Amino acid sequence: ERLRAWARTLRGTGPVPAVDDPRTDASELLGPAAERATPRRTLWGVLAPLTPLAVRTALGCALAGYASLALGIGRPYWALVTAAALYQANLTLTWSRAVQRVVGNLAGVLLFAAVAPVAHLGPLALVLCCLAFSFGAEALISRNYWLGSVCVTPLALLVTEFAGPQRTGALVTERAVDTLVGALVGFVAALAVTNRRAGDRVARCLTAVDRAREAAARALADPQAAPAV
């Protein structure tokens, strides 16, 4: 009967063992006790770690958009989107994403220039090109970001063709400039707005993991320890 009750608890269909229940082993209370011992997080405790990232994203996107407007680029939102796509957990990952974004977009711009004459043959050719690049983006973006960007960039440029034929040279130039501006300004914003709290959280988590490992090692070395039945 106890085994069936414990199985129901594991499946989430049974009650959580009570502390004052004399039929419950102390070992069965480790999970509920640890959960009860964890302090409840306040709303500020949840939002505080996200504040540096939010400020960094807002600052980087705003500056990238203004820089693109100042250069007279017709589609400044491309620079804004590039800046927003860079931000990761730390500067190393952000730099890696910036490099992948720039390389992927520039390669995608060249690919668009190559397929634009085919897409201009008619609506059917344009739709087929969009479907091909959409499939490539979905297949690659989660596995390799820069390869996915190679497909996303011509797809984004081809979508503008649905409103009417666009000048290929103008689209290529605007996309390339916006990508470089967005990546540069976005990374500068990442350098300006640091997130020191992330390093502190990592240090605390590593300390907690070390303590848990030591406790597990002591439990395994204890000759009196026995598995719960």
C-alpha positions as CSV (number, residue, x, y, z in Angstrom):
1,E,0.0,0.0,0.0
2,R,2.8,2.4,0.8
3,L,4.5,1.6,-2.5
4,R,1.3,2.4,-4.4
5,A,0.9,5.7,-2.5
6,W,4.5,6.6,-3.2
7,A,4.0,5.8,-6.9
8,R,0.9,8.1,-7.0
9,T,3.0,10.8,-5.4
10,L,5.7,10.5,-8.0
11,R,3.2,10.6,-10.8
12,G,1.7,13.8,-9.3
13,T,-1.7,12.1,-8.6
14,G,-1.2,11.6,-4.8
15,P,-1.0,13.9,-1.9
16,V,2.4,15.3,-0.8
17,P,3.6,13.4,2.3
18,A,2.9,15.3,5.5
19,V,5.7,16.0,7.9
20,D,3.8,14.9,11.0
21,D,2.7,11.6,9.4
22,P,4.4,8.8,11.4
23,R,4.1,6.4,8.5
24,T,6.3,8.6,6.3
25,D,10.0,8.0,6.1
26,A,12.3,10.9,6.6
27,S,13.9,10.2,3.2
28,E,10.5,10.7,1.5
29,L,10.4,14.3,2.9
30,L,13.5,15.5,1.3
31,G,11.8,16.8,-1.8
32,P,8.8,18.6,-0.1
33,A,11.1,19.9,2.7
34,A,13.5,21.4,0.1
35,E,10.6,23.0,-1.7
36,R,9.2,24.4,1.5
37,A,12.6,25.7,2.5
38,T,13.0,27.6,-0.7
39,P,12.1,31.3,-0.1
40,R,9.3,32.7,-2.1
41,R,10.4,35.1,-4.8
42,T,8.9,38.5,-4.8
43,L,7.9,40.3,-8.0
44,W,11.0,42.5,-7.8
45,G,13.1,39.4,-7.3
46,V,11.8,38.1,-10.6
47,L,12.1,41.4,-12.5
48,A,15.4,42.6,-11.1
49,P,17.6,40.1,-13.0
50,L,15.9,41.1,-16.3
51,T,16.3,44.9,-15.8
52,P,19.9,45.1,-17.3
53,L,18.8,43.1,-20.3
54,A,15.7,45.3,-20.8
55,V,17.7,48.5,-20.5
56,R,20.4,47.2,-22.8
57,T,17.8,46.2,-25.4
58,A,15.8,49.4,-25.3
59,L,19.0,51.5,-25.5
60,G,20.6,49.5,-28.3
61,C,17.4,49.4,-30.4
62,A,16.7,53.1,-30.0
63,L,20.3,54.1,-30.9
64,A,20.4,51.7,-33.8
65,G,17.2,53.1,-35.2
66,Y,18.3,56.7,-34.8
67,A,21.7,55.9,-36.4
68,S,20.0,54.4,-39.4
69,L,17.7,57.4,-39.8
70,A,20.6,59.7,-39.5
71,L,22.3,57.8,-42.4
72,G,19.2,58.2,-44.5
73,I,18.4,54.5,-44.8
74,G,14.9,53.8,-46.0
75,R,14.2,50.9,-43.6
76,P,15.7,51.7,-40.2
77,Y,13.7,49.0,-38.6
78,W,16.2,46.5,-40.0
79,A,18.9,48.0,-37.9
80,L,16.6,47.9,-34.9
81,V,15.8,44.2,-35.4
82,T,19.5,43.4,-35.8
83,A,20.4,45.1,-32.5
84,A,17.5,43.3,-30.7
85,A,18.7,39.9,-32.0
86,L,22.2,40.3,-30.5
87,Y,21.6,40.2,-26.8
88,Q,22.5,37.0,-25.0
89,A,23.3,36.1,-21.4
90,N,26.9,37.6,-21.5
91,L,29.2,39.7,-23.7
92,T,30.9,36.6,-25.1
93,L,27.7,35.1,-26.4
94,T,26.5,38.6,-27.6
95,W,29.7,39.0,-29.6
96,S,29.3,35.6,-31.1
97,R,25.7,36.3,-32.1
98,A,26.8,39.7,-33.6
99,V,29.4,38.0,-35.8
100,Q,26.9,35.3,-36.9
101,R,24.3,37.9,-37.6
102,V,26.6,40.0,-39.7
103,V,28.1,37.1,-41.6
104,G,24.7,35.4,-42.2
105,N,23.0,38.6,-43.3
106,L,25.8,39.6,-45.7
107,A,25.8,36.2,-47.2
108,G,22.0,36.3,-47.5
109,V,22.1,39.6,-49.2
110,L,24.4,38.1,-51.9
111,L,22.1,35.1,-52.2
112,F,19.1,37.5,-52.7
113,A,21.0,39.4,-55.4
114,A,21.5,36.0,-57.2
115,V,17.8,34.9,-57.0
116,A,16.2,38.3,-57.5
117,P,16.1,37.9,-61.3
118,V,14.3,34.6,-60.9
119,A,11.8,36.0,-58.4
120,H,11.0,38.8,-60.9
121,L,9.8,36.4,-63.5
122,G,6.3,36.3,-62.0
123,P,4.2,35.9,-58.9
124,L,4.6,32.1,-58.9
125,A,8.3,32.3,-59.0
126,L,8.3,34.8,-56.2
127,V,6.1,32.6,-54.0
128,L,8.2,29.5,-54.7
129,C,11.4,31.4,-53.8
130,C,9.8,32.5,-50.5
131,L,8.7,29.0,-49.7
132,A,12.2,27.6,-50.4
133,F,13.9,30.2,-48.1
134,S,11.2,29.8,-45.5
135,F,11.8,26.0,-45.3
136,G,15.6,26.6,-45.1
137,A,15.2,29.1,-42.3
138,E,13.0,26.8,-40.2
139,A,15.3,23.9,-40.8
140,L,18.5,25.7,-40.0
141,I,17.9,28.6,-37.5
142,S,17.7,26.4,-34.4
143,R,20.8,24.4,-35.4
144,N,23.1,27.1,-36.7
145,Y,22.2,30.7,-36.4
146,W,24.3,32.2,-39.2
147,L,23.2,29.6,-41.7
148,G,19.6,30.3,-40.7
149,S,20.3,34.0,-41.3
150,V,21.5,33.2,-44.8
151,C,17.9,32.0,-45.5
152,V,16.0,34.6,-43.4
153,T,17.7,37.6,-45.1
154,P,16.6,36.8,-48.7
155,L,13.2,35.8,-47.4
156,A,12.8,39.2,-45.7
157,L,13.9,41.0,-48.9
158,L,11.7,38.9,-51.1
159,V,8.6,39.7,-49.0
160,T,9.0,43.3,-49.9
161,E,8.6,42.3,-53.5
162,F,4.9,41.4,-52.9
163,A,4.0,45.1,-52.8
164,G,5.7,45.6,-56.2
165,P,9.1,45.1,-57.9
166,Q,11.9,46.7,-55.9
167,R,15.3,47.8,-57.0
168,T,17.6,45.0,-56.1
169,G,20.6,47.3,-55.6
170,A,18.8,49.5,-53.2
171,L,17.5,46.6,-51.1
172,V,20.9,45.0,-51.0
173,T,22.6,48.2,-49.9
174,E,20.0,49.1,-47.3
175,R,20.0,45.6,-45.7
176,A,23.8,45.5,-45.6
177,V,24.2,49.0,-44.1
178,D,21.4,48.4,-41.6
179,T,22.9,45.1,-40.5
180,L,26.3,46.6,-39.9
181,V,24.9,49.7,-38.1
182,G,22.6,47.6,-35.9
183,A,25.3,45.1,-35.0
184,L,27.8,47.9,-34.1
185,V,25.5,50.1,-32.1
186,G,23.8,47.1,-30.4
187,F,27.2,45.7,-29.3
188,V,28.3,49.1,-28.0
189,A,25.1,49.2,-25.9
190,A,25.9,45.8,-24.5
191,L,29.3,47.1,-23.5
192,A,27.7,50.2,-21.9
193,V,25.0,48.4,-19.9
194,T,26.7,45.5,-18.0
195,N,24.9,42.8,-16.0
196,R,27.0,42.1,-13.0
197,R,24.2,40.4,-11.2
198,A,24.4,37.5,-13.6
199,G,27.9,36.7,-12.4
200,D,26.8,36.8,-8.8
201,R,24.0,34.5,-9.5
202,V,26.3,32.0,-11.3
203,A,28.7,32.1,-8.3
204,R,25.8,31.4,-5.9
205,C,24.5,28.6,-8.0
206,L,27.9,27.0,-8.3
207,T,28.3,27.2,-4.5
208,A,24.9,25.5,-4.0
209,V,25.9,22.8,-6.4
210,D,29.1,22.1,-4.6
211,R,27.3,21.8,-1.3
212,A,24.7,19.5,-2.8
213,R,27.5,17.3,-4.3
214,E,29.3,17.1,-0.9
215,A,26.0,16.2,0.8
216,A,25.4,13.4,-1.8
217,A,28.9,12.1,-1.4
218,R,28.5,11.9,2.4
219,A,25.2,10.1,2.0
220,L,26.7,7.6,-0.4
221,A,29.7,7.0,2.0
222,D,27.4,6.5,5.0
223,P,27.3,2.7,5.7
224,Q,24.0,3.1,7.5
225,A,22.3,4.7,4.6
226,A,19.5,2.7,3.0
227,P,17.2,3.4,0.1
228,A,13.6,4.2,0.8
229,V,11.2,1.3,0.4
